[in-house]
Amino acid sequence: MDEKNRSAAVDKGVKRDDESNTGDTNPNHKRVKRDADNTNAEKGEASIRDLRPRRRDREELLALLNKEKYMEYYVNAAFRSMRDNEVFMFLQNDYFVIKYDPETPGNDCLVKGPLLVCDGFPSLYSSGFSDYGVDAAFGCHGVNEAFLFSATQCAKIRYDLDTRTGDLIKVKAKRPTLRMFPCLGELEDVVFDAAFESTVVDEAYLFQCSRYVLLNYSKRKLIASGLITDAFPCLRDTIFSSDIGAAFASHKSNQVYLFKDKSYVLLHYNPREPDDSYIIDGPGEIVPVNWPSLRGIVPYNCWGRGDISPKTWKAGWTGNGWVKIA
């Protein structure tokens, strides 16, 4: 927005504040409750709507509008590919595929991406998965399929081992998490931070804050739940005890990678004997040494979501939703 239009927008915002204090006592006119503290503005996350709760002079408004909204993001979600030593990772609206070395940390390379989620998985276009990102994911045993979670939604996808792209397995395989897994209704919340498939077939771990859930995703059965440190005692006194940002099961049995902000850890675990868990590598910083393929990708510096329309295909709207037309 140029300075002239920005100034006009600010003037318009101030004018509306003036008009709302004209002494109009008509009880049919609804009043907006004002927050004098204006907490959001103090955090530098202000918009014109945020600015209206209390009067400010023009210079103060312009200073807030010009302040950069800056955030850093790291890996949001990941799942192990059926192709040996490859992993799909998600970061905001993008995904990428990494080939890693389970024996040697730091010996990894970028295979594909970053690409917008909607470019690699067209049927997820104009959904929370493409617009706001994937929060958690885990792969399925023995097939090139995976479950993705975004807020309270869940999608089951099939991906291509050669192109590293994919789609929903069927039209109805995107639905609220509680419809996909009714057994999770026992939980207070079904928004997950991370997940990975266990070495036990058809079982997966899901994480939310400091707690975990062990799920049989084939039988739709909740097996166990508790604190992260109950299932993985080796994470006590680490940053991963309070929450986990992303995870994926290694192609090496009973090993898993965990990510949180700028850090990662590789651990060995035993799904039937929790006390048998131990840290193999880390905690350590993701970049630049331990995951060199992620240099230039993380941290992702965000001033806003930007354009999230497909770059490799054209979408058209029909009565049944968006379709690929070119």
Wavefront OBJ file of the C-alpha trace (Angstrom):
o trace
v 0.000 0.000 0.000
v 1.545 3.370 -0.972
v 1.848 6.243 1.488
v -1.129 8.150 0.063
v -3.501 5.184 0.337
v -2.063 4.211 3.733
v -2.723 7.734 5.050
v -6.255 7.641 3.657
v -6.874 4.317 5.384
v -5.636 5.703 8.697
v -7.773 8.843 8.302
v -10.770 6.629 7.597
v -10.099 4.598 10.732
v -9.827 7.725 12.892
v -12.946 9.194 11.347
v -14.943 6.129 12.302
v -13.761 6.484 15.892
v -14.980 10.103 15.842
v -18.357 9.092 14.441
v -18.826 6.387 17.079
v -18.678 9.023 19.829
v -21.310 11.463 18.529
v -23.534 10.939 21.533
v -26.078 8.862 19.664
v -28.303 7.293 22.327
v -30.464 5.224 19.977
v -30.694 1.837 21.765
v -30.987 0.083 18.392
v -27.483 1.080 17.421
v -25.060 -1.583 18.498
v -21.891 -0.468 20.226
v -18.551 -2.240 19.889
v -16.844 -3.053 23.170
v -13.482 -1.301 23.261
v -10.311 -2.689 24.721
v -8.233 0.170 26.077
v -5.209 -2.028 26.590
v -5.127 -3.002 22.906
v -2.838 -5.939 23.622
v -2.406 -6.954 19.991
v -1.181 -3.507 18.987
v 1.364 -3.500 21.785
v 2.763 -6.738 20.361
v 3.214 -5.084 16.993
v 0.569 -7.279 15.350
v -1.819 -4.458 14.640
v -4.201 -4.010 11.752
v -6.660 -1.185 11.119
v -9.271 -3.212 12.989
v -6.870 -3.605 15.926
v -6.238 0.133 15.952
v -9.862 1.178 16.409
v -10.399 0.319 20.081
v -8.884 3.599 21.283
v -7.930 6.939 19.744
v -4.350 7.492 18.597
v -2.747 10.334 16.775
v -1.912 9.935 13.107
v 1.854 9.489 13.599
v 1.347 6.649 16.072
v -1.032 4.867 13.721
v 1.346 5.126 10.781
v 4.250 3.838 12.887
v 2.252 0.742 13.874
v 1.118 0.073 10.316
v 4.686 0.296 9.017
v 6.071 -2.077 11.645
v 7.068 -5.420 10.081
v 5.180 -8.527 11.164
v 8.024 -11.003 11.384
v 7.998 -14.619 12.511
v 10.314 -17.595 12.105
v 8.976 -21.077 11.364
v 10.708 -24.434 11.352
v 9.479 -27.929 10.396
v 5.734 -28.232 11.090
v 5.159 -31.898 10.196
v 6.789 -34.866 8.445
v 6.193 -38.458 7.454
v 8.431 -41.305 6.331
v 8.223 -42.210 2.655
v 8.007 -45.773 1.350
v 11.165 -45.012 -0.630
v 14.227 -45.851 1.488
v 15.647 -42.979 3.515
v 13.280 -40.340 2.152
v 10.976 -38.146 4.185
v 8.227 -35.666 3.302
v 8.447 -32.491 5.374
v 5.933 -29.649 5.683
v 6.649 -26.011 6.472
v 3.775 -23.544 6.456
v 2.134 -23.860 2.988
v 5.081 -25.739 1.460
v 6.387 -29.281 1.438
v 9.700 -30.793 0.369
v 11.304 -34.224 0.187
v 14.643 -34.944 1.877
v 16.940 -37.927 1.417
v 18.677 -38.503 4.739
v 21.319 -40.909 6.033
v 20.132 -42.812 9.129
v 23.731 -43.727 9.919
v 25.402 -40.340 9.474
v 23.791 -37.071 10.669
v 24.510 -34.218 8.279
v 24.666 -36.439 5.196
v 21.330 -35.466 3.646
v 20.174 -33.750 0.451
v 17.092 -32.061 -0.980
v 15.268 -34.296 -3.495
v 12.204 -32.195 -4.314
v 10.764 -28.793 -3.435
v 9.930 -26.687 -1.687
v 6.548 -26.790 -3.464
v 3.185 -25.478 -2.361
v 1.084 -28.217 -0.780
v -1.649 -27.520 -3.341
v 0.816 -28.059 -6.207
v 1.911 -31.470 -4.961
v -1.531 -32.507 -3.664
v -4.136 -30.727 -5.856
v -7.204 -32.089 -4.056
v -6.045 -30.326 -0.892
v -6.296 -26.938 -2.620
v -8.458 -24.348 -0.856
v -8.481 -26.365 2.360
v -6.810 -25.861 5.700
v -4.012 -28.191 4.594
v -2.954 -25.905 1.733
v -3.989 -22.550 3.203
v -2.714 -22.915 6.760
v -0.366 -25.892 6.558
v -0.074 -29.414 7.910
v 0.259 -29.672 11.701
v 1.089 -33.390 11.998
v 1.446 -36.450 9.771
v 2.360 -40.121 9.827
v 2.897 -42.724 7.124
v 1.060 -46.034 6.839
v 2.841 -49.367 7.108
v 3.610 -51.173 3.862
v 1.804 -48.779 1.484
v 2.500 -45.368 -0.038
v -0.203 -43.700 2.009
v -0.223 -41.218 4.891
v -2.543 -39.380 7.268
v -2.263 -35.590 7.470
v -3.727 -33.368 10.203
v -4.530 -29.663 9.995
v -6.320 -28.141 12.995
v -9.380 -30.397 13.555
v -9.281 -31.897 10.042
v -7.712 -35.146 8.845
v -6.915 -36.340 5.317
v -5.676 -39.669 4.015
v -3.484 -39.358 0.930
v -1.676 -41.608 -1.534
v 1.610 -40.335 -2.953
v 3.662 -41.328 -5.999
v 7.111 -42.721 -5.245
v 8.594 -41.269 -8.435
v 7.037 -37.809 -8.674
v 6.714 -37.326 -4.884
v 3.272 -35.855 -5.451
v -0.112 -37.321 -4.645
v -3.780 -36.915 -3.930
v -6.599 -37.996 -1.681
v -7.233 -41.722 -1.797
v -10.922 -41.043 -2.341
v -13.162 -38.005 -2.269
v -14.399 -38.667 1.250
v -10.935 -39.167 2.720
v -10.844 -35.594 4.008
v -13.034 -35.078 7.032
v -13.050 -33.905 10.664
v -10.538 -35.847 12.757
v -13.260 -37.139 15.072
v -15.139 -38.614 12.099
v -11.968 -40.233 10.807
v -11.054 -41.571 14.271
v -14.135 -41.585 16.566
v -12.042 -43.259 19.277
v -10.263 -39.923 19.831
v -13.498 -38.535 21.245
v -12.181 -39.534 24.655
v -9.633 -36.713 24.381
v -10.292 -33.120 25.352
v -8.706 -31.879 22.126
v -7.988 -33.405 18.703
v -5.531 -30.806 17.408
v -2.126 -32.495 17.169
v 1.387 -31.046 17.010
v 3.285 -34.061 15.638
v 2.964 -37.773 14.871
v 4.896 -40.806 13.648
v 4.141 -44.442 12.893
v 5.317 -47.000 15.415
v 7.362 -50.075 14.558
v 4.225 -52.017 15.525
v 2.139 -52.420 12.374
v -0.961 -50.185 12.172
v 0.023 -48.183 15.242
v 1.042 -44.523 15.431
v 1.947 -41.983 18.097
v 0.295 -38.552 18.087
v 1.401 -35.640 20.247
v -0.345 -32.604 21.680
v 1.495 -30.341 24.095
v 3.123 -32.539 26.773
v 0.940 -35.581 26.070
v 0.947 -38.475 23.607
v -1.682 -40.832 22.191
v -1.002 -44.311 20.843
v -3.510 -45.159 18.129
v -4.315 -48.216 16.021
v -5.271 -46.334 12.865
v -6.512 -49.457 11.061
v -8.963 -50.591 13.764
v -9.631 -46.969 14.816
v -8.772 -47.890 18.394
v -7.174 -45.776 21.124
v -4.516 -47.943 22.786
v -2.898 -45.648 25.354
v -2.346 -42.019 26.322
v -0.246 -40.147 28.849
v 2.701 -37.823 29.243
v 5.411 -37.807 26.583
v 7.929 -38.692 29.265
v 5.904 -41.779 30.219
v 6.401 -43.317 26.777
v 9.848 -41.777 26.165
v 11.584 -41.347 29.553
v 14.829 -40.315 27.824
v 13.173 -36.996 26.903
v 12.960 -35.894 30.527
v 14.919 -32.697 31.128
v 14.925 -31.882 27.391
v 12.896 -29.287 25.491
v 10.863 -32.120 23.955
v 9.193 -33.070 27.225
v 6.763 -30.124 27.009
v 5.847 -30.449 23.326
v 7.079 -31.739 19.966
v 6.867 -29.683 16.782
v 7.266 -32.462 14.177
v 8.408 -36.080 13.972
v 8.998 -38.920 11.569
v 9.907 -42.584 11.971
v 13.333 -43.474 10.640
v 13.725 -46.284 8.112
v 15.908 -47.849 10.755
v 13.734 -49.869 13.117
v 12.829 -48.379 16.511
v 14.331 -44.996 15.718
v 12.538 -41.670 15.378
v 13.483 -38.058 14.618
v 11.833 -35.301 16.649
v 11.902 -31.588 15.806
v 11.062 -28.526 17.844
v 11.809 -24.985 16.693
v 15.500 -24.910 15.736
v 16.384 -28.211 17.454
v 16.104 -31.923 16.652
v 16.886 -35.208 18.355
v 17.252 -38.809 17.169
v 16.192 -41.423 19.674
v 15.785 -45.157 20.012
v 12.549 -46.364 21.584
v 10.854 -49.614 22.465
v 7.052 -49.461 22.087
v 6.595 -52.218 24.666
v 9.345 -51.217 27.127
v 9.460 -47.418 27.581
v 12.504 -47.567 29.877
v 14.465 -48.967 26.947
v 14.400 -45.575 25.177
v 17.612 -43.552 24.799
v 18.938 -40.620 22.801
v 21.214 -41.529 19.895
v 22.029 -38.034 18.628
v 21.221 -34.539 19.866
v 19.504 -32.479 20.940
v 21.225 -30.223 18.425
v 20.500 -27.396 16.030
v 18.881 -28.379 12.724
v 20.958 -26.051 10.561
v 23.558 -25.442 9.346
v 25.435 -28.654 10.297
v 23.047 -31.468 11.187
v 20.529 -31.025 8.333
v 22.437 -29.076 5.656
v 19.724 -29.739 3.056
v 17.431 -27.463 5.087
v 19.734 -24.459 4.850
v 17.843 -21.734 3.034
v 14.536 -23.428 3.876
v 14.517 -23.109 7.660
v 13.994 -20.878 9.390
v 11.181 -19.672 7.162
v 10.900 -15.909 7.613
v 7.259 -14.911 7.424
v 5.670 -11.498 6.926
v 2.352 -13.033 5.861
v 1.036 -16.024 3.938
v 1.322 -14.420 0.499
v -0.132 -16.056 -2.606
v -1.084 -19.700 -2.078
v -2.675 -20.324 -5.478
v -1.301 -23.287 -7.461
v 1.792 -22.489 -9.509
v 1.855 -25.647 -11.652
v -1.851 -25.987 -12.554
v -4.954 -23.844 -12.926
v -7.973 -24.212 -10.679
v -11.571 -23.696 -11.751
v -14.646 -23.494 -9.537
v -17.628 -25.803 -10.056
v -20.710 -26.498 -8.000
v -18.812 -29.344 -6.350
v -15.717 -27.287 -5.494
v -12.381 -26.578 -7.144
v -11.209 -28.725 -10.044
v -8.026 -28.879 -12.100
v -8.680 -27.343 -15.518
v -5.163 -26.885 -16.930
l 1 2 3 4 5 6 7 8 9 10 11 12 13 14 15 16 17 18 19 20 21 22 23 24 25 26 27 28 29 30 31 32 33 34 35 36 37 38 39 40 41 42 43 44 45 46 47 48 49 50 51 52 53 54 55 56 57 58 59 60 61 62 63 64 65 66 67 68 69 70 71 72 73 74 75 76 77 78 79 80 81 82 83 84 85 86 87 88 89 90 91 92 93 94 95 96 97 98 99 100 101 102 103 104 105 106 107 108 109 110 111 112 113 114 115 116 117 118 119 120 121 122 123 124 125 126 127 128 129 130 131 132 133 134 135 136 137 138 139 140 141 142 143 144 145 146 147 148 149 150 151 152 153 154 155 156 157 158 159 160 161 162 163 164 165 166 167 168 169 170 171 172 173 174 175 176 177 178 179 180 181 182 183 184 185 186 187 188 189 190 191 192 193 194 195 196 197 198 199 200 201 202 203 204 205 206 207 208 209 210 211 212 213 214 215 216 217 218 219 220 221 222 223 224 225 226 227 228 229 230 231 232 233 234 235 236 237 238 239 240 241 242 243 244 245 246 247 248 249 250 251 252 253 254 255 256 257 258 259 260 261 262 263 264 265 266 267 268 269 270 271 272 273 274 275 276 277 278 279 280 281 282 283 284 285 286 287 288 289 290 291 292 293 294 295 296 297 298 299 300 301 302 303 304 305 306 307 308 309 310 311 312 313 314 315 316 317 318 319 320 321 322 323 324 325 326
